[in-house]
């Protein structure tokens, strides 16, 4: 089945009469054959997710804007996303926005119900996907209990369970550990379906995977060679070290929830250093992060500041946790509101607060009057960092900060947050990213942090 974009242009509706519509896509032309895989690279906010939603016929039906040109599947235009169910699937950048069911197996069954498959075939396909994506143990669990990587695997499974002919993978390699990145690459390499993959950066696993590569930049889709894309993904990291006294540590921590258990014999993070925490999806990296900032409570052991056991209030004021999903932390209408709310922590006049918000917006490349929830995923991550930068915590936990950001932007976020001597704990799956930034690395293996 051939997928074709003909002279496609799009701009979102402006909610402010004084602000002109911004052209996000301009005269896009793209053809993807039935056995082809295409990579579309681009910085956050350039329109990759918008393009994915247009291909899915979600935009502009549910996201107001001006669309011209055509999206054709085997030469035919379709009127709604429901008409695509027989042959098309989308793996969204943020699966949490699309999950509808109360548990994992129901989420997998939902698209099959829409196709009207009989109960026997549904059970067969659900069982197969649970097994293949190692989700069987979560069959009856709430989707909300899954880790970020497990949610991404569920989203991929939900997309493939209908046996589609065309799949759009919107930043689908983010949040996956190396094993599951390789699995996803193998699925794309099989060419059992046409693949359109978007990404903020070229990953090593992309080598020799795609038939063609493009860069979405300044509203235009431009061809790029794999060699050029890989070259653009190269980076170096340097920072000015400000050594300060202070240490966040943990000793003999034990955490349990149901069948999940995490043990932390010893951990420390000094001010002025960058440490990393790695491990498979679902191993407990985010759980440990929540323990460090008192969002979870251990069954045993102590979390300490400067060698003394710290209570919840002290930990919350010491460790700033930039969540894996920005939507867990952003809740106010505009960027200005989010930044102003964080500045309420200080005794500032309205004029001082406005000036500080403008400084933060410039530093983190944000627009104060933008709706926080309508910004790109990567822009929302920068806003998270701006909020915590304004709070000037002595320690920061950055959960998958490199996901949906270019490596240059991710490095900038780390550099800014560490610039005043804060200790940084990076939670990441990208070994190259970690090797260039971290002074040392912790790993969780079989429930033990070491």
C-alpha positions as CSV (number, residue, x, y, z in Angstrom):
1,X,0.0,0.0,0.0
2,X,1.5,3.3,-1.1
3,X,1.3,6.3,1.2
4,X,1.6,9.7,-0.5
5,X,1.6,13.3,0.7
6,X,0.9,15.8,-2.1
7,X,1.6,19.5,-1.6
8,X,0.8,19.3,2.1
9,X,0.8,22.5,4.1
10,X,-0.5,23.1,7.6
11,X,-0.6,25.9,10.2
12,X,-2.3,25.8,13.6
13,X,-5.1,28.1,14.4
14,X,-4.1,31.2,16.3
15,X,-5.9,31.8,19.6
16,X,-4.7,35.4,19.7
17,X,-6.0,37.7,16.9
18,X,-2.8,39.8,17.2
19,X,-0.6,36.7,16.5
20,X,-0.5,35.4,12.9
21,X,-0.8,31.7,12.2
22,X,2.6,30.0,12.1
23,X,3.2,27.8,9.0
24,X,4.4,24.5,10.4
25,X,4.5,22.4,7.2
26,X,4.9,23.9,3.7
27,X,4.3,22.0,0.4
28,X,5.4,18.7,1.8
29,X,5.9,15.9,-0.8
30,X,6.5,12.3,0.3
31,X,5.9,8.8,-1.1
32,X,6.4,5.7,1.0
33,X,6.0,2.3,-0.7
34,X,4.4,-0.8,0.8
35,X,7.7,-2.3,1.8
36,X,9.6,0.8,2.6
37,X,10.8,2.5,5.8
38,X,11.3,6.2,6.0
39,X,13.0,8.3,8.8
40,X,12.0,11.9,9.4
41,X,14.4,13.8,11.7
42,X,13.8,17.2,13.2
43,X,14.3,19.4,16.2
44,X,11.4,19.6,18.8
45,X,8.7,21.9,17.6
46,X,9.4,21.5,13.9
47,X,6.2,19.6,13.2
48,X,7.0,15.9,13.4
49,X,4.2,15.0,15.7
50,X,1.8,17.2,13.8
51,X,2.7,15.4,10.6
52,X,2.1,12.1,12.3
53,X,-1.3,13.3,13.5
54,X,-2.2,14.5,10.0
55,X,-1.3,11.1,8.5
56,X,-3.6,9.6,11.2
57,X,-6.4,12.1,10.2
58,X,-6.4,13.3,13.8
59,X,-5.4,16.8,12.7
60,X,-7.1,19.1,11.8
61,X,-10.2,17.3,12.9
62,X,-9.4,17.5,16.6
63,X,-6.6,20.1,16.5
64,X,-7.8,23.2,14.7
65,X,-5.7,24.5,11.9
66,X,-5.5,25.2,8.2
67,X,-4.6,22.2,6.1
68,X,-4.1,22.1,2.3
69,X,-2.9,19.4,0.0
70,X,-3.7,15.7,0.2
71,X,-2.9,12.5,2.1
72,X,-3.5,9.5,-0.1
73,X,-3.4,5.8,0.8
74,X,-3.3,3.7,-2.4
75,X,-4.5,6.8,-4.3
76,X,-7.6,7.3,-2.0
77,X,-8.4,10.1,0.4
78,X,-10.1,9.2,3.7
79,X,-12.5,11.3,5.8
80,X,-11.7,10.1,9.3
81,X,-9.2,8.2,11.4
82,X,-11.9,5.5,11.9
83,X,-11.7,4.6,8.2
84,X,-8.0,3.8,8.5
85,X,-8.5,1.0,11.1
86,X,-8.2,-1.7,8.5
87,X,-4.7,-0.8,7.4
88,X,-3.1,2.0,9.4
89,X,-1.7,2.4,12.9
90,X,0.0,5.2,14.9
91,X,2.4,4.8,17.8
92,X,2.0,8.2,19.5
93,X,4.9,10.1,21.1
94,X,3.2,10.2,24.4
95,X,1.1,7.0,24.7
96,X,-0.5,8.1,27.9
97,X,-2.6,10.6,25.9
98,X,-4.1,7.8,23.9
99,X,-4.6,4.9,26.3
100,X,-8.3,4.4,27.0
101,X,-8.7,1.2,28.9
102,X,-8.3,0.3,32.6
103,X,-5.8,-2.6,32.1
104,X,-3.2,-3.8,29.7
105,X,-5.1,-6.7,28.1
106,X,-8.2,-4.4,27.5
107,X,-6.0,-1.8,25.9
108,X,-4.7,-4.4,23.4
109,X,-8.2,-5.8,22.8
110,X,-9.7,-2.4,22.1
111,X,-8.6,-1.9,18.5
112,X,-9.6,-5.5,17.8
113,X,-13.1,-4.9,19.0
114,X,-13.3,-1.9,16.7
115,X,-12.4,-4.3,13.8
116,X,-15.2,-6.7,14.9
117,X,-13.0,-9.7,15.3
118,X,-14.4,-12.8,17.0
119,X,-13.5,-13.6,20.6
120,X,-11.2,-16.5,19.8
121,X,-9.1,-14.4,17.4
122,X,-8.9,-11.6,19.9
123,X,-7.6,-13.8,22.6
124,X,-5.0,-15.3,20.3
125,X,-3.7,-11.9,19.2
126,X,-3.7,-10.4,22.7
127,X,-1.8,-13.4,24.1
128,X,0.7,-13.3,21.3
129,X,1.4,-9.6,21.8
130,X,1.6,-9.9,25.6
131,X,4.2,-12.7,25.2
132,X,6.2,-11.0,22.4
133,X,6.5,-7.7,24.2
134,X,7.1,-9.3,27.6
135,X,3.9,-7.8,29.1
136,X,2.2,-11.0,30.2
137,X,2.9,-10.4,33.9
138,X,1.1,-7.0,33.5
139,X,-2.0,-8.5,31.8
140,X,-4.5,-7.3,34.4
141,X,-2.5,-4.4,35.7
142,X,-3.6,-0.8,35.3
143,X,-1.7,0.9,32.4
144,X,-0.8,3.7,34.8
145,X,1.4,1.3,36.8
146,X,3.7,0.7,33.9
147,X,7.1,2.4,33.5
148,X,7.7,4.8,30.6
149,X,9.4,2.1,28.5
150,X,6.7,-0.5,29.3
151,X,4.0,2.0,28.2
152,X,5.9,2.5,24.9
153,X,6.0,-1.2,24.4
154,X,2.3,-1.5,25.0
155,X,1.7,1.3,22.5
156,X,3.7,-0.5,19.9
157,X,1.9,-3.7,20.6
158,X,-1.5,-2.0,20.3
159,X,-0.5,-0.6,17.0
160,X,0.8,-3.9,15.5
161,X,-2.0,-6.1,16.9
162,X,-4.3,-5.1,14.0
163,X,-1.7,-6.3,11.5
164,X,-1.5,-2.9,9.7
165,X,0.0,-2.2,6.4
166,X,1.2,1.3,7.3
167,X,2.6,2.3,10.8
168,X,3.7,5.7,11.9
169,X,6.2,5.5,14.8
170,X,6.3,9.0,16.4
171,X,9.5,9.1,18.5
172,X,8.9,5.5,19.4
173,X,12.5,4.6,20.1
174,X,12.6,7.0,23.0
175,X,12.1,5.5,26.5
176,X,13.1,2.0,25.2
177,X,16.2,0.3,26.6
178,X,18.8,-1.0,24.1
179,X,17.2,-4.5,23.9
180,X,13.8,-3.1,22.9
181,X,15.3,-0.5,20.6
182,X,16.8,-3.5,18.7
183,X,13.5,-5.4,18.8
184,X,11.7,-2.4,17.3
185,X,14.4,-2.0,14.6
186,X,14.0,-5.7,13.7
187,X,10.3,-5.3,13.3
188,X,10.8,-2.4,11.0
189,X,13.6,-4.2,9.1
190,X,11.2,-7.1,8.4
191,X,9.2,-4.8,6.0
192,X,6.0,-6.6,6.9
193,X,4.5,-3.1,6.9
194,X,5.5,0.3,5.7
195,X,7.1,2.4,8.4
196,X,7.3,6.2,8.9
197,X,9.6,6.9,11.9
198,X,10.1,10.3,13.4
199,X,13.0,11.2,15.8
200,X,14.7,14.2,17.2
201,X,18.1,12.6,16.6
202,X,19.8,9.9,14.6
203,X,20.4,6.9,16.8
204,X,23.0,4.2,16.2
205,X,20.3,1.6,15.8
206,X,19.1,3.5,12.7
207,X,22.1,2.6,10.7
208,X,21.1,0.8,7.4
209,X,17.5,0.6,8.6
210,X,15.8,3.0,6.3
211,X,15.3,3.3,2.6
212,X,15.4,7.1,2.8
213,X,16.0,9.9,5.4
214,X,14.6,13.4,5.6
215,X,15.0,16.4,7.9
216,X,11.9,18.5,8.8
217,X,13.2,22.0,9.1
218,X,11.7,25.5,8.6
219,X,8.4,23.9,7.5
220,X,10.1,21.9,4.7
221,X,11.0,18.3,4.3
222,X,14.5,17.9,2.9
223,X,16.3,14.7,1.9
224,X,19.4,13.9,4.0
225,X,21.9,11.1,3.7
226,X,22.4,8.7,6.6
227,X,26.0,9.8,6.9
228,X,24.9,13.5,7.2
229,X,22.3,12.6,9.8
230,X,24.8,10.6,11.8
231,X,27.3,13.4,11.6
232,X,24.7,15.9,12.9
233,X,24.0,13.6,15.9
234,X,27.6,13.8,17.1
235,X,28.2,16.0,20.1
236,X,30.6,17.0,22.8
237,X,29.8,18.1,26.3
238,X,31.6,20.6,28.5
239,X,30.6,22.4,31.6
240,X,32.2,24.7,34.2
241,X,32.5,22.7,37.4
242,X,31.5,24.4,40.6
243,X,32.4,22.2,43.4
244,X,30.2,22.8,46.5
245,X,29.9,21.0,49.8
246,X,26.9,18.7,50.0
247,X,25.8,15.1,49.4
248,X,22.5,13.3,48.7
249,X,22.8,9.7,49.7
250,X,20.9,6.5,50.4
251,X,21.8,3.5,52.6
252,X,20.2,0.0,52.8
253,X,17.0,1.0,51.0
254,X,14.4,-1.6,50.4
255,X,11.2,-0.8,48.5
256,X,8.3,-3.2,47.8
257,X,5.1,-2.9,45.9
258,X,3.2,-6.1,45.1
259,X,5.7,-8.4,43.3
260,X,8.1,-5.5,42.6
261,X,11.1,-5.0,44.9
262,X,14.1,-2.7,44.7
263,X,17.2,-2.9,46.9
264,X,19.7,0.0,47.2
265,X,22.7,-1.0,49.4
266,X,24.5,2.3,48.9
267,X,24.1,5.4,46.7
268,X,25.5,9.0,46.8
269,X,25.4,12.1,44.6
270,X,27.7,15.0,45.4
271,X,27.0,18.6,44.5
272,X,28.9,19.5,41.3
273,X,29.0,16.0,39.8
274,X,26.9,14.3,37.2
275,X,26.0,10.7,37.9
276,X,23.8,8.4,35.7
277,X,21.4,5.6,36.5
278,X,20.8,3.0,33.9
279,X,18.9,-0.3,33.7
280,X,16.2,-2.1,31.7
281,X,12.7,-0.8,31.3
282,X,10.7,-1.4,34.5
283,X,13.8,-2.1,36.6
284,X,13.0,0.6,39.1
285,X,14.9,3.7,37.9
286,X,11.9,6.1,38.2
287,X,10.9,4.4,41.5
288,X,14.3,5.2,43.0
289,X,14.0,8.8,41.8
290,X,10.7,9.2,43.6
291,X,12.3,7.8,46.7
292,X,15.0,10.4,46.6
293,X,12.5,13.3,46.5
294,X,10.1,11.7,49.0
295,X,7.3,10.9,46.4
296,X,7.7,7.3,47.6
297,X,8.6,6.0,51.1
298,X,11.0,3.0,51.5
299,X,10.1,0.0,53.7
300,X,13.6,0.0,55.1
301,X,16.7,2.2,55.0
302,X,17.5,5.9,55.0
303,X,17.8,8.8,52.5
304,X,20.2,11.4,53.8
305,X,21.4,15.0,53.2
306,X,25.0,15.5,54.2
307,X,25.1,12.3,56.2
308,X,21.9,12.9,58.2
309,X,18.5,11.3,57.7
310,X,16.2,13.7,55.9
311,X,12.5,14.1,56.3
312,X,10.1,14.4,53.4
313,X,10.0,18.2,53.5
314,X,13.8,18.5,53.4
315,X,14.0,16.0,50.5
316,X,11.3,17.8,48.5
317,X,13.2,21.1,48.9
318,X,16.5,19.6,48.0
319,X,15.9,17.2,45.1
320,X,14.2,18.6,42.0
321,X,12.7,15.7,39.9
322,X,12.1,16.4,36.2
323,X,9.6,13.7,35.4
324,X,9.9,11.5,32.4
325,X,6.6,12.8,31.1
326,X,6.2,16.6,31.3
327,X,2.5,16.3,31.5
328,X,2.8,15.0,35.0
329,X,4.1,18.3,36.1
330,X,2.6,21.0,33.9
331,X,-1.0,22.1,34.7
332,X,-1.3,25.9,34.2
333,X,-2.6,27.6,31.1
334,X,0.5,29.4,29.8
335,X,4.3,29.3,30.1
336,X,4.1,32.6,31.9
337,X,1.8,31.1,34.5
338,X,4.0,28.0,35.0
339,X,7.1,30.1,35.5
340,X,5.3,32.7,37.7
341,X,3.9,30.0,40.0
342,X,7.4,28.6,40.6
343,X,8.7,32.1,41.4
344,X,6.1,32.5,44.1
345,X,8.6,30.6,46.2
346,X,10.6,33.9,46.4
347,X,9.6,37.2,47.8
348,X,9.5,39.2,44.6
349,X,7.4,42.1,43.4
350,X,5.2,41.7,40.4
351,X,7.7,43.6,38.2
352,X,10.6,41.5,39.5
353,X,8.7,38.3,38.9
354,X,7.9,39.3,35.3
355,X,11.5,40.3,34.6
356,X,12.7,36.9,36.0
357,X,10.1,35.0,33.9
358,X,11.4,36.8,30.8
359,X,15.0,35.9,31.7
360,X,14.0,32.2,32.1
361,X,12.1,32.2,28.8
362,X,15.1,33.5,26.9
363,X,17.5,31.1,28.6
364,X,15.3,28.0,27.9
365,X,14.0,29.2,24.4
366,X,10.4,29.5,25.5
367,X,7.5,31.9,24.6
368,X,5.8,33.3,27.7
369,X,2.3,33.5,26.1
370,X,2.3,30.0,24.6
371,X,-0.1,27.5,26.0
372,X,2.0,25.1,27.9
373,X,0.0,22.0,26.9
374,X,-0.1,22.9,23.2
375,X,3.7,23.2,22.9
376,X,5.7,20.3,21.5
377,X,6.7,17.5,23.8
378,X,10.4,18.7,23.7
379,X,9.4,22.3,24.5
380,X,7.4,21.1,27.5
381,X,10.5,19.3,28.7
382,X,12.5,22.5,28.5
383,X,9.7,24.3,30.5
384,X,10.1,21.6,33.2
385,X,13.8,22.4,33.4
386,X,13.2,26.1,33.5
387,X,10.8,25.8,36.4
388,X,13.4,23.8,38.4
389,X,16.2,26.1,37.4
390,X,14.2,29.0,38.9
391,X,13.9,27.0,42.2
392,X,17.7,26.5,42.4
393,X,17.7,23.1,43.9
394,X,21.1,21.6,45.1
395,X,20.2,18.3,43.3
396,X,18.3,17.5,40.1
397,X,17.0,14.1,38.9
398,X,16.5,14.2,35.1
399,X,14.4,11.3,34.0
400,X,15.0,10.5,30.3
401,X,15.9,14.2,29.5
402,X,17.3,13.2,26.2
403,X,14.0,11.7,25.0
404,X,12.3,13.9,22.4
405,X,15.2,16.5,22.5
406,X,18.2,16.7,20.2
407,X,21.4,15.8,22.0
408,X,22.5,19.4,21.8
409,X,19.3,20.6,23.6
410,X,19.6,17.8,26.2
411,X,23.2,18.8,26.9
412,X,22.1,22.4,27.2
413,X,19.5,21.5,29.8
414,X,22.1,19.5,31.8
415,X,24.6,22.3,31.5
416,X,22.2,25.0,32.7
417,X,20.9,22.9,35.7
418,X,24.4,22.1,36.8
419,X,25.8,25.6,36.2
420,X,25.4,26.7,39.9
421,X,27.0,23.6,41.4
422,X,24.0,21.3,41.6
423,X,24.5,17.5,41.6
424,X,22.8,15.9,38.6
425,X,21.4,12.3,38.4
426,X,20.7,11.3,34.8
427,X,18.3,8.5,34.1
428,X,18.9,7.4,30.6
429,X,19.1,4.5,28.1
430,X,21.5,6.1,25.6
431,X,25.0,4.8,26.5
432,X,26.7,7.3,24.2
433,X,24.9,10.2,25.9
434,X,25.7,8.9,29.4
435,X,29.4,8.2,28.5
436,X,30.0,11.8,27.5
437,X,28.2,13.5,30.4
438,X,28.4,11.3,33.5
439,X,31.3,11.2,36.0
440,X,30.1,7.7,37.1
441,X,27.3,5.3,36.4
442,X,24.9,3.3,38.6
443,X,23.0,0.3,37.2
444,X,19.9,-1.6,38.4
445,X,20.3,-5.3,37.8
446,X,17.7,-7.8,38.9
447,X,16.2,-5.4,41.5
448,X,19.5,-4.2,43.0
449,X,21.1,-0.8,42.4
450,X,24.8,-1.1,42.2
